[in-house]
Amino acid sequence: MRILYLSANKIKKIEGLDALKDISILYLDNNQITEIKGLRNLSCLSALYLNDNMITNVEEIKYLPKHCVIFLRDNPIQKKVLKKFTYTTNCFL
């Protein structure tokens, strides 16, 4: 299990993680991220913490592993309806 903590770093865009394919848990909470992008190559990802960001776009969530649990508490996306997402990725608002 490989864990990467990037919490509370004022990150605005997810980038530069393509080579880190073995990450299983990624903490990106408490940043300034607006969309879930730049994670397509993380095939071992089992938990993604994105709480307390500024996420309004989750379209790329469909490219994450189906077993990945995603935490999105305290993001603007909570106000949008997620009914259009029919895949089995677990998402906690």
N, C-alpha and C positions, 0 to 999 in steps of 0.2 A: 504494500500500500504506500502510495506516495501522496503527500499532502503539501499543498502550496498555499501559504497565507499571504494575501495581498489586500487585506482589509484596511480601511481607513488610510488610503494613500492618494486620495483625490484623483483617482483614475477616471478618465472620461471615455476612453475607448479601449475595448479588449483587443490587444494585439501582441504579437511576439511570442505566442504560446504554441505555435505550430510544431516546434521540435520537441516539445515536452509531452509526448504521446502517452507516457506511463502515469500521468497524474490521475489519481482516483478521486481525490477530494480537493475542490478548489474553493477557496474563500475569497470572494470579491465584494463582500458586503461593506456597507458604509463608505461608498465611493460616489462618483458622479456619472456613472454609466447610464446611457440612455437606450441602448439596444443590445440584444444578445447576438453578437457576431464574433468571429475569430476563434471559434471553439470547435469547428468541424472535424479537426484531426484528433481530438481527444477521445479516442475510442474506448479508453478504460475508465472514463469519468463515471462515477457512481453517485456523487453528490456535488451540487453546485449552489453555493450560497451567494445570493444577490440581493439580500435584504437591504433596505435603507439606501437605495440608489434612486435614479431618475428614469427608470425603464418605462418606455411607452411602446416599444416594438419588440415582440417576441416571435416574429416570423421564423427566425433561424432555429428556434427551439426544436423543430422537426428533424434537424440534422444531428442532434445529440443522441447518445445511446438510449435505447428504449428503457433500460433499467435505471437511468439517471434520475435522481430526485432533485428537484429544483425548488429553491426557497426564494420567493419574491415578495415577502412581506414589506409593507411601507414603500411601495413604488406607485407611480401614477397609473400603471397598468391595472391596478386593482379596480379602478373605476370603469374599465372597459370590459366588455363581455368576451369571455374566452370560448364561447360555444363553437366557433369555427375550427377549433383545434380538436381533431378526432383521433389523433394518435395516442399511444399509451404512456407517454412520458408522464411521470408524476410531477405535479406542479402544486406547490403550496403557497397560497396567497394569504 
